[in-house]
Amino acid sequence: MVQQPEVIAIGRVRKPHGIRGELVLSSMYADVLRPGLRLVIGDRQFELLSLREAPNGFLVRLKGVLNRSEAEVLSGLAVYVPASSLPQLPDGEFYWHEVIGLRVVAAGVELGRVVDILRTGAHDIYVVHSTDKREYFFPAVEEIVTQIDVQHGVMLVEPPEGLLDIDAL
């Protein structure tokens, strides 16, 4: 069983916005953000007072951040939330933090571990690094990723013909 973290990185403070302490926040977990949510930024906790979508992320107001100077101090820092605050996903859907780190197995052979996820227009791409320094890219589609078992820390894949022996070219 894979140990899940107590806090989850959901994004990053990009920069201050305006003079009243608003921040531009980029987040890969947009549906988690809601007023009242407790955020951990740096070594401090903040209550999310309000948010609205912007072209480059979200404009957010945090309790206790009242001016641009206070907002500038938070620029570039990661934003965390308690894992318990994440909403339950439907069956077959997973948060990125649940997938990153999974062992990837094809035909009974361990290929490596998921180290990153690339977001594309059509579907996510799982980036897998093997112990022998190979890198594989698996589209997050049912035809290739046949099972994700977060409890046991494994992802089963059926790679397309030729993907695994690409170094033979």
GUTORDREN-404493 format. One record per residue (C-alpha): residue in one letter; x, y, z. Coordinates in steps of 0.1 Angstrom, whole numbers, plus 5000, padded with zeros to 4 digits. Layout:
BEGIN
aXYZ...
This chain:
BEGIN
m500050005000v501350344990q501450615018q499550925008p500851265019e499051475045v499351795024i499251824986a500852074964i498052224943g499852504926r502152804928v501853174936r502853344904k502853714913p501053994931h498054154913g497254514920i497954704952r495454544976g497154214982e495553994954l497753724940v497853534907l497753164915s498352884890s496752554900m496452204885y493652134909a491252414900d488152244913v489652224948l489852594953r486952744972p486453024997g487252915032l489852665021r493052655043l496152705022v499752655033i502252885016g505852885028d505652845065r502353015069q498652925067f496053135050e492353125045l491253165009l488753455010s487853484973l488953374939r488053444903e489353304870a491953494851p493653424817n496853304835g495353134865f493253264894l493153594912v492853514949r492553704981l493953555013k493153655048g495953865062v497453965029l496354325026n498854495003r501254434974s504254414997e502754135016a501753954984e505253994969v506753794997l504653494986s505653514949g507053194935l506052974965a504252644962v500652624975y499552324996v496252205010p495451935034a494851605015s491651565034s490251875017l490351724982p486951614970q486351244962l486851174925p484550944905d485750584901g488550554875e489750914880f492851004900y494751304914w498151354900h499751294934e498150954935v499650854901i503151004904g505450734920l503350434909r505350134896v504550074859v504249714848a503749564813a503349194807g504549114842v507749324838e508349634858l509249924834g509850194860r507950454879v505750744869v507751064875d505651324859i502451394840l502251614810r498951784803t498051794766g494851904748a493551544742h494751354773d497451344799i500751164792y502450964820v506251004820v507950684832h511650654841s513150314843t516050204865d518350174834k517750544825r515150484798e512150724796y508750614783f505650824776f502250654780p499050834770a496450814797v493950624777e492150294786e493650114756i497150164770v496750214807t494649924816q494649954854i495650194881d495850044916v496750324939q496350104970h499049864958g501150134940v500949984905m499850094870l499349814844v500049914808e499749754774p502149954753p501649974715e503849754693g507449884692l507250134720l509349944745d512049844719i512450194705d516150194713a516649914688l516250154659
